[in-house]
């Protein structure tokens, strides 16, 4: 409890940066009044020859105040007394004439400092062994907000010379050298080493400790720490984020958060990412979490922001992500909010969890300039192993033999085989290597300027990120960012103001292929002739040249602005008024071009170019005025707040097509098209309002209660059903602060049981679905006169989907290994599901949106452990893991058997169930797949389906290992997942590229049927996609044979860095220098044969392996 009270002062920048008291009021004990905590708090203690830290912990337990002083685990002390004051106890422990005490009332901290002139070798400046010349070192130790850290310890590295900072954080002492390295420490903060030169005052800024229990997090609109909350919140720090060499900050979360799964749709730069937090909660309306940046909700729901297709859209979940707009170096932390207490404050918007992105803020002190430059390469991590020319030719000839067809050179006949009879059958082109085998370079440059006083802090940073593609050096993803943060407070700290702005522009140059060139026959003529012209035919047979597909260019440009202004004012002690005013704007411009140069001149002599345009403009304004009251009483500490949240969002999307271009140079200009087709702009307006109240109560550091209530209104529902009530309640018992726990204190320093329950809503549906809508009839229904046709009926009946969340957890901090262990059980039930309900044709409408009695349950266990495994003076080995065991179940679906969803969903199974036909394999006699016909009626329908598995993971997690030796640090993270996914057969059958036809194949198809009696994985080869062998290909795609085990383990991330920190660097104005190497997706262990098991799309680009080198310097 005590440490978190200190850290609350630095709470999250999103909503509560302006909440906590920031001026220390401290005075020496000689001037303290008689009602000081030192005289009012009484203790009873009997410790003989006990470790000093045991005695201090017992005093803290009885008084609920933190005693800040160095704790030597080897030092033994004695303290006995019954009902004595805390002052007397401390005097007995440290010596009445040897120590003074600084009382920090607002933070419940007592700092023990050596009394000036006291003869204490450990707490005073040590004398030099030789009486040489002395140099003066002075400065100030402060936190990230500019507040002095009283009593912070400073020590000259490699010596016993040291001192404690005074009550304002200032220090001054003499040293025997004019160049040295100073180590600064303070409880609850990370240690830091600073190279200094004598005679120059220095500002030392300490960052909050990265200990999981004491990380500042957000629960609703309140800032707290994991130690003092009942909610389930997980924080990823800047160090964890910056260690991943990725262009999308969401990818830096992979494997690091229990309960969270991130899946790349492909390895294409800027490709969409599927984010799932604790399972699928809705049948049709998405399970994407709410995204908030600096207190402002992003106006985008969904995984894709594009309207046009590209190479990034080659699989089911493909597209362009809206979240590639931030640089990794701009982000301070990312908070993941999971349970009811943490998310209920966001009402219906947080039903699927909340992801809060906090950007960096300025640091106090002198002006600092930080330059960070990284450069590296990326390549495809896993590729399909395809047939060589000899194997391909053998496959084709065998297919013709199986079909009883004689090869010939006559076009249009069944035996026509130009790849065998007209092309060179000894030629080999490795098309996957040629098309996606290049090393794509990437670079990232960031420059930041930070500084300020204890009252005003400023940060201004800019970055440029450039990532080329494995396709071509002419295609690249380029992003530029600007990040501004200004924090100000008045001298009396009553008024505070924060202004934060983030602006980014990114340009993604890709292409839009119509066919996968990787599966071209390996003996196809090369893409260019001796004159570097595209090859379109050989031997009179036309060739689908994949390099022509590269000319079908696609470009998407996004610019994004996020601004937040957060003023607050303390009217009187404990009562504050604050507000968060935010606005966002995202503009998206797309252009997809098919030039004349990309079209075969032999196929069409009258070919013309075409161009497709799309724009999207998304705007959002969010205002959250809040009144907060904080009070500490004898019966506990109370924080109450109430406020109102209003959001206005609108979007406008348009598309336009230009046809008949006669010159490729004008494809970017719509007015140069011969014909233009424009769609009616799609306007959408969304309004959201909510009243909310939140309460946090803590009693003697042992009992914690959190309560939240919201009443939400959403314009997505009819006036009759527009409002919903949502609530949450949580409780925690810190039983390590109970007296009966004393005997366990040498093993466990912290133990907490927590539980929460609540109800949230979900309004992630399209706008205006309750209205009756009409659409124009093309051409007009009567004599060419335009008319209207009805689309939907007025539907006031549907309302919010609801999700009831229950969680129980246990948090433990073990002393021997400095270990933090957390166990959570969650049980979420989502009901009142919104589905399209089919109507009788007589109504004139196909369907209507309706709430049905369907319930989805997501439950599971989450385990997290972080520990210091081995520590010496210069060496530290740490490790950790997280493990999630989820279970998704469709508990109820009213009248499922009478709906069109029968067969798709199964009661008692996951909503991502694989309810499929059962394959009996390849018939040993005929060489053709056979399927199990359960009712023996020679037809296949839902009654023949069986549950073969599910697409959601059975379990997943990660392991982490960290090593630090002096200035060298190494961190490794590997993540694993147990899952099923579509396999190679699924990909080729659904794309109609069958083994035996004129497409190359994976070596997997070599395990095929050749003669009666063969037991094989694949049927006999055939040249006819619609013939006897492949007539059932659509049924096979819907069978168990189309899915395989896609479990994997990936070395996801490797981060190695070496920090140079010497007085020599200070002479050239370099405060800190770090050299580093980062790796991503370095290797994968899996039995999956369809390429990358993560993307699980054999014909799309796998995730990329990335290795980078970088340099970071602070001036």
N, C-alpha and C positions, 0 to 999 in steps of 0.2 A: 504493500500500500504506500509505503513511504517514498520509495524510488519513483513510483508513477506520479505522485503528487508533484515531484520536482519536474518530471518530464512533461506534465500537462502544460507547463509553461511554453512548451514548444509544439503545441498540438497542430493538427493537420491544417494546411493552407487552404483547404477547400471551404470549410464553413466556420472553423473555430480559431483561425489565426488571431482573431481580434478579441478572444474571450478572456484570456488568463492574465493575472497580475504579473507585471514584468519588472517592477522596481523593487529591489530588495530593501527592506528596512531592518538594519542590524546594528547592534551596539554592544560594547563590551559589557561583561557582567557587572563590572563595578558601577555602571550607570543604570542598571536594570532595576525597575521597581520591584517591590516585594511580591507582586502577583505574577512575576515571570513564571513561565512554564518550568523553569529550573527549581522554583520554590513551591509550585502547586502540585506538580506530579510527584507521587510517592511510589516507592518500590520496596519489595521485600525479596532479598536475594541471599544465597549462601553458595558461593563458588570458591573452592580451594584448589590452587594450582591448576586452574582450568585454562584452556586456550583463550587468548584475549577476545577473539571473534565470537566465542560462545557467550562470554559475559556481555558483550555489546549487543548481541542478538536478543538476549534475555531482557536487557534494559529496553530495547526497542519494542519487544513484544508487550511489555507491561505498560509502556507510556504511549505507544503508537506514534513515536517521533523517531526520525532517522538521525543517527549519530554518525556524522561524517568525520572519519579519521582513518589513517592507515591501519590496516589489520594484518598483523604478522601471525601467520598460522602456527609458528613455532614458539612465539612468546607466551609464557605462562604467567597468569596473574591470579590474585586472590581478592575477592570482594564479598563482604558479609554485612548485612544490616537488615533490620526489620522496620518497615514503615518509615524509611528515611527519604528525604527529598532527593530529587534527581541531582541537584547541585552537590549535595553531600556525597552521593554515590560516585559522581565523576571526580570530585576532589580526592576521594580515597583511591580511585583507580589511577589517576594521572598525577596526583600530587597537587596540593592546594596552591603552592607557590610556583608551579611549573606550567600551568595551562590557563588559558582564557577560553571563553565560550561565546560563539557568535550565534544568536538565536534568529532564525528566519521564520517568523510567524506564519507568513503566507504559504510557506512550503512545508511546514512541519519538519524543519531540519535544524539540528544543532551541530555546528562546526567546532571541533576541538582544534585550537591553534596554540603553538608554543608562545608563552609569555615572553615579551622582549627582555633579553638579558638572562633568561633561564639557561641553566647549564644542561642542555640536552643535546647530545651528539646527533640524535636521530631527527630532531625537529628544528635545529638551528643551522646556520651556515657553518659548514665544516671549515676548519682552518687549513691553509695550505701547509704542506710539510716544510716548505722553504719560504723564507721571508722575502720572496722576490716581489716584483712590481704587481700591483693589483689593478684589475679592470672592472668597470662598472657595467652591469647588465640590468636593464629595466624594461618595463612594458606592462601589458595588461592581458589577463586571460578572460575570455568572454564566450558566451554561447552564440548560436547562429543569429540571434535577434539583437545582439549587442549588449546583453546584460552581463555584468561582471560576475565571475564565479568565485565567491569568497572562499578562501582556504584552499584553492587549487594548488596542487603540489608541483613544484618545478625542481628538476634535478639535472645537473650537468652529467651527460652520458659518460659512463665509465668511471665516475668518481662518487664520493659520498656528499659532495657539495650540493646543497639544495635549500629551498625555502618554501614557505606557504604564502599564497597571495592574501592580501588584506581583505577587508569586508567589501570593497568595491572591485576586487579582482586585480588590483595593481600590485606590482612587486618590484623590488630593487635589491641587488646584492652584488658583492664583489667576487671576482674570480681571478685565477692566476694566468689565464690566457685570454687573448683578445678575439680568438676564433674558436667556436665550440658548437656542439650540438646539445640542445636543451630538450629534455623530456618533460612534457606536461601531462598530468593526470588529474582526473576529477571523477568522483563516483557517479555512475550513470552515464558517463561520456567515454568516447573512444580516446585512448592514449594517442599522443602525437609527438613526433620528433621534428624539431625546427632548427635549422642551421642559423646561427646568429653571429653578428659582429659586435664587439663591445663598443659602447658609445652611441649606438643607434637604437632608440626605443622600438620595441616590436609589439605587434598585436597578434595574439595567439587565439585562434578561433577553434573551439572544440565542438565536434558533432556529437549528437545523441548516440548513445550506445546502440549497437545493432542486436542486442539480446532480445529474443523473441518476446519475453514477458514484458519488457519495458518499452517496446516500440510504441510510439504514439500512433493511434489508429482512430478511425471515425466510427461511431455507433450512432446512426441517425444524424442529428445535427450537433452532436456532442463529441468532443475530443476526449480520449481516454487512452489507457494502455491495456494490453491483454491481461495484465495483472488485476485490473480493476473493472472488468466488464463481464457481463453475463452473455454477451453475444459471440458469434463465431466470425472473426475477422482475421484475415491473413494479409501480411504486408510483405511486398518485395521491394528491397531497398535499391538505391541508385547503383551500388556496387554490383548487385546481382544483375541489374538491367544492362549496365555498361559492359559486362563481361561477355555478352553475346554479340557477335558480329553480324547482325541482321538489320534489314531495312525497316521492318515493321516491329514496333515495340511490343506488340502482343506476343510475338514469337519468343521474346525473352522470358515469357512465363512458362514455356513448355517444360513440364516435368517438375516444376517448383512448387505448385500449389495443390494440396490435397483436395480432391473433389472437382478439379478443373481439368477439362480435356480441350486441347487446341489441335486442330487438324488442318494442315495446309491442303488446299484443293489441288495445287501443283507447285512446281518449283519456279514458275514464271514470276519475275519481279512484280510485286504489287498484287499478286493473286489473292483471292478471298480466303478467309480463314473461318472455319466453323468453331465456334466457342460454345461449350456446353458445361454448365455448372450444376452438378448434382442431378443430372438426368434431364430427360424430356418431360416437360410439364403440360404441354398442350398438343393435341392431336394435329392441328392444322395451323395454329397461329404463332408458331415460332417459340423458341426457347432461348433467344438471344438475351443476354443480360443488359441492364441499363448502363450506359457509359456516361461518365461525368468527368469533365476536365476543368480543374480549378473552380469547382462549384457550379459549372455550367453544363447542362445536358446537351450532348450532341444531338442534332436534329435528325439523325439517320438511324432508322431501325433496319435490321437485316444485315446479311452478310455481303451483299453486292451493291455497288453504287452505279454500275454501268447499265446502259440500255442496249447497246450494240454488242455483238459477239466478237471474240478474238481468240487467239491461241490460249488465253487464260480461261476460256469457257468450254474447254473440251470435255469436261466430265460433269456429272449431275450437279455438284455444288460449286462449279467453277464460276469465275467472274473476277471483278476488280474490287478490292477491299476499300472501304472508306477510311481505314485506320492507318494508312501509310503516310500520314501527314505530320508525324512527329519524329524528331530525331532522338536517338537514345540518350544523347548527352543533355537534352533539354529536360529530362524527367528525373525528379527527385525520388519518387516512390509510386507504387501502384498498390492500392488496397482492394482486396476482394472481400465483399460482404456476402454472407451466405444465409444465415438463419433469420428467423422472424424478427428478433430484436434489432439486428443490424440493418435489415432491409425494410421493416414496416414503416419507418419514418419516410420512405419514398413512395409509400402507397402502392397503387397499381403499377407504377413504373418499375418497381423493384421486385416484381413477383419472381423473376428468373435470376435474381441476384444482381449485385451492383459492382461495377468495376470503376474505381475512382483513380484517375490519373492526376498526380500532383507534379507540376513543373517546378523547376528550381527557383530559389529566391536568392537575393543578394546577401552577402556576408558583411558584417561590420568591419571597421578597420581601414587600413590604407587601401588605396586602389590596387587591385590585383588583376592581372591579365593572364588568362589560361588559354593555352593553345593545345589542341588535341588533333593529331593527324594519324589516320589509319589507312593502310593500303593492303590489298590482298587479291586473291583469286578464288573463283568458285567453279566447280564442275559438277556434273551429274553424279549423284552418290551411288545409284544402282541402275543398271541397264538390263534390258532383256538380252539373253544370249540367242541370237538368231542363226538360222541355217546358213552354211556357206554355199557357194555356187554348186559344188558337187552334190551336196545334200538336197539343195533346192531342185536341181534338175532331176535327181532321182525321185523326189516326191512328185513332181509333175508327171513324169513318165509312168510312175506307178498309178497315179490317179486316172490317167487315160486308159491304162490296162484294166483297172477295176471297173471302169465304165464301159469297157469293150469298144473303145473308140480308137481309130487309127489317126495318128498325127498327120496333119497336112498344112500346106501354105495358103489355103484358100480362105480369105476372110468371109466371115458369116457362117461358116460350117462348124459343126460341133467339134471337129478335130483341129481347128485352127490354133496353132501354137507358135506364134512368132518368137516368143522367148526361148523356145527350144530349137526351132528350125532356122530362124532368121538372125538371131543374135548370137554373139560369141559366148559359148557355154563354158569357156575357160576364164572369162573375165570376172573379176570380183570387185564389187564396191561395197564397202561397209557404210551403208546409208545412215544408221544411227550415229556413227562416229562423225561422218561428214556433216550431218545436219545439226547435231546437238553435242558434238564432242569437243568443242573449243573451250579453252579456259577463259572464263569471263572475269575481267578485272573489276575491282570495286575500290572506291576511295571515299573517305569521310573526313572532312575538315570542319572543325568547330573552334570558334574564337569567342571567349567570354570575358567581359569586364565587370568586376564586382567590387563594391566598397561602400563606405558610408560611416555614419556616426552611430552612436547608440540609439538615436532617435529616428534617423532616416537611413534606409539601406536601398541600394540600387543594383540591379543586375541587367545587363544587356548582352545578349549573345546571338551569334548567327552561325549557321552551318550550311554546308553544301555536301550532299550525298550523291554519288554517281555509281550506278551499278549497271554494267553491261550485261548482255544476255549470252547464253551459250549458243544461240542461233546465229548471230551475226554481230560484228563490231558496229554496224550501222544502227543497231537497236539498243536502246539503253533506257534506264530509269534515272531521272534526275530530279532531285528535290532540294529546295532552298528554304531555310527556316529562319525566323527572327523571334526571339523570346525576350520580353520585357517584364520586369517585376520591380515595383516600387512599394516599399513599406515605410510608413511614417507613424509616429506616435508623439503625442504632446509630452512635455516634460513631466507632467503629473500623471501621465499614462491614462488619463480619462478618455481621451480621443485617440482613435486609431484608424488608419486608412490603408487599404491595400489596393493597388491597381496592377492587374496582370493581363498581359496581351500576348497572344501567340499567333503568328502569321506564317503560312507556308504556301509554297507553290510547287507542284510536282508535275512532271511531264513524262509520260510512259509511252515509248515508241515500240509497238509490237507489230504483229501481222495477224491476218485472219485466214488460215488455211482451210481449204474445203476437203482435204484428204490427208491421212497420216503418211507422209513420205517415207517413214522409217521402214515400212513393210513393202517397198518396191522390190521386185526381183533383184537379187544381188548381181545379176549379169546385165542389168539395164545400162544403157549407154550413159556416160557421165553427163553432168548437167550442162557443161559448156563444150563447144567445139574449139578447134585450134585458134579461132579468131575471137574467142571469149564471148561468143553469142550463145544464147540458149538453144539447147537441142530439143527439137519438138517431135522428131520421128527417126526411126531407124528401120531399114528394110521395108519401108512403106507402112510401118505400123506406128501410130501415134503414141507418144510417151507423155505421161502425166509428170512433167518436170517439177520436182519439189522446189527448185529455186525460183520458178515462176510464182509459186505460192507465196514466196517471201516478198514478192512485189505487191501483194495485196495488203497494203499497209493499214495499220490501225493505230490511232493515237488518242490518248485520253489525257486531258490537262485538268487538274483540280487546283483551286486555290481556296484556302480556308482561313478564316479569321475567328478567333475566340477572344473575347474581352470580358473581364470580370472586375467590378468595382465593389469593394467590401468595406464600408465605413461602420464604425461602432462608437458609442459614447456611453460612459458609465455615469448615470445620473446620480447615484449615491452608492455607498459601499455594497457590493454584491449584486447590484441591479444594473443591467446593461440593455441598451437598445442597439440592435445591429441589423444590417440588411446585406443581402448579396444580390447585386444587379448584374446580370450577365446577358450577353448576346453572342450569337454565332451566325456565321454565314459561310456556306459552301457552294461554290460554283463549279460545275462539271461540264466540260466541253469534249465531245467525242466526234471522231471522224474516221470512217472506214472507207477505203478506196479500192476499186478494182480497175486498174489502168489497162489500156489497150495492150501494153507490153506484157501483161501477165496472161494474155489469152492466145491460144494456139492459132497462128495465122492460117494454118492448113485446114482448120476446122471451120472457120468463119471469116470470109474475106470482108464482111461488112461490120466487123466488130467495132463497138464503141465503148467508152469508159463509163463508169457509174460511181457515184459517191453518196455516202450516207452520213447524215449529220444528226446529232442529238445533243440536247442541253438539259441540264438539271440545275435548278437554283433552290437552295434550301435555307430558310431563315428561321431563327428562333430567338425569343426574348424570354428571360426567366427572372422573376423578382421574388425574393424570399425575405420579407421583413420578420424579425424575430425579437421577442423580449425574453431575457434570461435573468433568472435570480439564483444566486449562489449563497449558501449560508452554512457555516459550521456551528453546530450546537453540541451540547452535552449528550444529546440523544442520537447524534449522527450528523453526517454531512449530506446536504441536500442541494441538488441542482435541478431547477425547473425551468422549462421554457415553453413558449407558445408562439405560434406564428401562422403565417398564411403564405402559400406558394401559388404563384400564378405563372402559367406558361402560355405563350402564343407562338405557334409555329405555322409556317406556310411553305409550300413547295410548288414549283412550276416546272413541268417537264415538257419538252417539245421534241419533235423529230421531223426530219425532212429528207427527201430522196431526190437526187439529181441523176438524170439518165441522158444518154446520147452525147456524152463528151467526145469531141473529136480530137482533143489535144490533152495528153496526160498532165501537162504543166498547169492546167486550170482545174484540176480535180478538187482543190481545196476551196474553190469559189462556187457557191451554189448558183449564182446568177449566170455562170457560163454554161450551165446544163441546157440541153435542148428541151427537155421535159422536166418539170418539177412536181413532186407530190409532197404535200405538206399535211401533217395531221393536226387536229385541233389540240391546242395546248391543254394539258391536264393540270388544273389548279386544285390544290388541296389546302384546307385550313384546319388547324387543330388547336383547340383551346382546352386548357386543363387548369383546374383550380382546386385547392385543398386547404382546409384548416387542420392544423396538427398541434399536438402537445406532447411533451416528453418529460419524463422525470427519472432522475437517478438518485438513489439513496444508499449511503454506506454507513454501517454502524460498527464502530470500533475496529475497523479493518477486518472484520470477520464476516459480515453479512452485506450483500449487495443486491439491490432491487432496481430493475429497469422497467418502466412502463411507457408505452407509446399508444397514441390514438390519432387516427386521421379520418377525415370525411372528404372523399375525393369526388370530383365531378369531371366528366369527360365528354367532349362534344362528339365522340364516336358513337354514343348511344342516344336513343331518342329521349325527348324531354321526360317521358314517363319513367325511364330507367337510367337516368343520367348519373345518379349519385350512389356511392357505396361507402360503407363504413369498414375500416380496417384497423386492427389493433395488434399489440404484442405485449407480452409480459415475460420477464426473465428474472431469475434469482440465482444467487451464487453464495456458497459457503466456503470461506477461506479457513478450513479447519486447521491449517498449520499455525494459526494465531491463537488457537485454543490451548488452555493450560495442559490438558491431557496429552498434548502432542510433544511435550518437552523431551520425552525419552527418544523420540524419533528425529530430533532436530539436528543431530550430528550426521544424519543420512539425508533427510529431506529438509530443504530450507523453505519450500513453498508447496502448498497442496490446496487445490480448489476443486469443488464440485459445482457444476453449473447446469442450468436447465432453462429452456425457453419454449414458449408456445405463442402462436399468433396466426392471423389470417391476413393475407395480402390478395390483391386482385390482379387481373391481366386485361389490358385493353389494347393489346397489340394486334389490332385488326385494321382493315382498310377504312378510310373515312366514308361517311354518308351511306353506309350499307343499309341503314334503316329507312332511307327515303325510297319512294317510288321513282324509278329512273326510266328515261326513254332515249333511244338512239335513232339517228337518221337512217333511212333505208336507202342504200346505194342505188342510184338511177331512178328512184321513184317507183312506187307500186302501181301507179295508174297514169298511163300516157306520159311517162317521164316526169310527172310532177313529184317533187320530193315529198316524202312522208316520214312518219315516225313509227317506231315499233317499241313496245314496252320491254324493258329489261328485267325489272324487279318490282315486286309489290311493296307498298309501305309496310314496314315491319317494326312496330314498337315493342315487340315482345322480348327480344334478346337483350342480354345484359352481361355483366362482368363474369368472366371465368374467375374462380376463386381458388386459392391455394392455402391450405392449413399446414403450417410448419411446426414440427416438434423436434427439439434437440436436447440431448443430454451429453455432458462432457466432463472429463477429468483432466486437470492440468497439474503436472508435478515438476518441481525443480529439485534434482538430486545433486548433492554436494560432491561426492567423490570424483565424479567425472565432469562436473559442471554441466550436467545434462538436463535438458528440458524435454519432457515427454508429454504428449497431448493425445487423448483418445476422445473421439466424438462419435455419437450415434445420432443419425437424423432420420426422420420419417415425415415426408411431405406428401400430402394428398391433394391433388388438383381435381376439382369437380366443376359441374356446370359447364361442360365443354361446349364450345361453339363449333358447329359443323354445318356443311351444306346439306340440307335435307331435301331429298328428291320429291318432286310433286307430280301428280298425275298430269298427263299431257293436256287434258281438258281445261286445265287452269290457264293455259297459255304461257306458262313459265316452267323452266326445267327444275329449279330448286329455289330454296329460301334459306337464309341464315337462321339458325335456331339453336338455343341451348338445349342440350339433351342430358339425360341422367347417365353420364359417363364419368368414371373416376380413375385417375392415374395415380399410382403410388410410387414414389421414389424413396427408398430407404437404403441405409448402408452404414458402414463403419469407415472412419478415417483415423489413421495413425500417423503421428509425426514425432520424430526424435532428432534432436541436435545435441551434440556432445563434444567436449574437449577430451580427446582420447589420450594424449600424452603431451606434457608441457615441461620444458626446461627454460633456462634463461634465454637462449637464442632460438629455440625450436618449439614449434607447436604443431600438433597433428589433431585435426578435428574431422568429424564425420557426421552424417545424418541420413535420414531416409524419410520418405512419406509413402503411405500405402493406402489405397482406397478400394473398398470392397462394396460396389454398388449393386442395387437390384431395382429394376424398373418393371412395374406390373400394371396391366390394365385390369382393374378390379371389377369394373362394371361398364356395360355399354347397353343401354336399354334397347331391346328389340333388334339386336345386332343382326340376327339371322334374316331379318326382313329388309335390311338396308343394302346398298351397293358396297358397303365396306366389309360385308361378310367374306371371309377368306383373307382379307388384308390384315384384319385384326383378330386376335384370339383372346378370349377372356382367360385371365390367369397367366398370360404371357406378356413379355415386353411389348411396348408399342412399336418397337423396331424389330419385331419378330420376323423370322424367316419361315413363313408358312408356305412351304413349297411342295412340288411334286417330288416323289422319291424315285431316283434313278436306280435301276438294277444293273447299271453298267453296260458295257458293250457286249452284245450277244455273241458268244464264241462261235456260233455257226454262221451268222449273217454279217457280222462286223458292223452292226448298226446299234445305236443306243436304244435301250428299251426302258419304258417307264412303268411304274407300278399303277395298275388300274384297280383301285380298292373295291369298287362296286361292279367290276367286270362288265361294264356297259359299252366298252370301246370308245368312250369319250372321256375327256379330262376336264374336270371343273373343280370348284372349291371343295367338294366332298372327297376328292382324292388327295387333298393337301395334307401334309404332315409337318409338324414343327421340327425343324432341323437345327435351330439355333437362333441367334439374334445378332444384330449388327452393333449393339452397344457393348462396350467392353465388359468382360467378366470381372477383371480387376486391373489396376494400373498403379503406377507409382514411380519412384526414382530413388537413387542412392547418390550421396554426395561425399566427396573426400577433399579436405583442404590441408595444405602443408605450407608452413611458413618457417623459413630459416633465415634469420637476420633480415636482410633487405629483399630476399627472394620469396615470392608467394606463388603457389600453384593451387588451382581449384579445378576439380573435375566433377561433372554431373552426367549420370547416365539414367535414362528413363526406360520403362518397360510397359508393355500393354498386352493383355490377353484378349484376343478378338477374332472375329470372322470377317471376311470381306469378299467382294466379287473377285474372281480369279481370271486367269488368262482366257479360259474358254468363254467366260461371260463376255469379255471384251471383244473377241473376234466373232462370236455368234451374233452379238447385238449390232455389230458394225458390218456384218455380212462379208467378212474376209476369211473364208473357210479354207482349211488345209486341203491342198490339192488344186486350188484355183491360183490365178496368177498373182499371188501375194506371198511374200516371204513370211516365215513363221518362226515362232520360238522353238528351240531344240526340244521343248516339252512334247511337241506333237510326234516326235520320233517313236514314242511309245504308242504305236497304233496297231490296229488289227491288220494282218496280212493274209492269213489263211485260216480255214476252219480249225477250231480248237484253241486259237490264240486268246490269251487273257491280256487285255490292253486297256489303257486309259482313254485312248481316242479311237473313234471309228475308222473304218477304212477311208483312204483318201478318195476324193471325188472332185471332178472338175465342174460339177453343176451345183450351185448354191440352192437351187430349187428342186434338185433331184431327190431320189429315194433316200440317200444317206442323210441329207440335211433338211429333209421336209419338215422335221419336227424341231428345227432349231429354235423357234420361238418358245416351244414347250421346254426345251433344254435350258434356255436362259432363266426359266422360272422353276428350275429344279435344284436339288441339292448339289448336283454336279457342277453348277456354276459358282459355287462358293467354297472357300478353303480357309484353313487356319492361317491368319495373317498376324500372329503374335510376333513381337519383336523386342529386342533390346538395342538401344542406340546410345553410343557415346555422344550425348547431345552437345556438350559444351566443355571446352578446355580453355582455361585462362591462366596464363603465366605472365608475371610482371616482376620487374626489378626496380626498386626505388633508389635513386641516388640523392643523398641528402648530406651535403658537406659544406663547410665554410667556404671552400673554393668556389662553389657555385654561387654563393651569396655575393662574392666579390664582383661577379659578372651579372648581378641582379636576377639570378635564377633562384627562386625560393624552393622549388621542388622540381625534380625531373624523374619521369617514369618511362621505362621501356617495356613494351608488352607484346605478347603474342596471343591471339585468340583463334579458336577453332570451333566449328559448328558442324554437326552431323558427320563426325569423323569416320565412324564405321557402324555397321548394322549387323546384328545377328538375328537370323530369321530362317524359317523353312518355306516362306512364301516365294513362289516362283514367278510371280507376275510383276516383278520390278520392285518398286518401293512399297513396303507394306503400310506405310503411313498414309500416303496419298491413295494407295490401293486402286490405281487406275492405270493398267498396263500400257495404254496407248497415249497417255498424257505425260508431261515432263515430271520426272521424279524430283524430290527435294534435293537441294544442292549441298554439296560439301564445300565448306568455306574455311580458308586459312588466311590470317592477316597478321601484319606486323604494324606496330604503332608507337608513337612517341607523344607524351604529354608533359608539358612544361608550364610552370606557374611563375610569373615575373612580378 
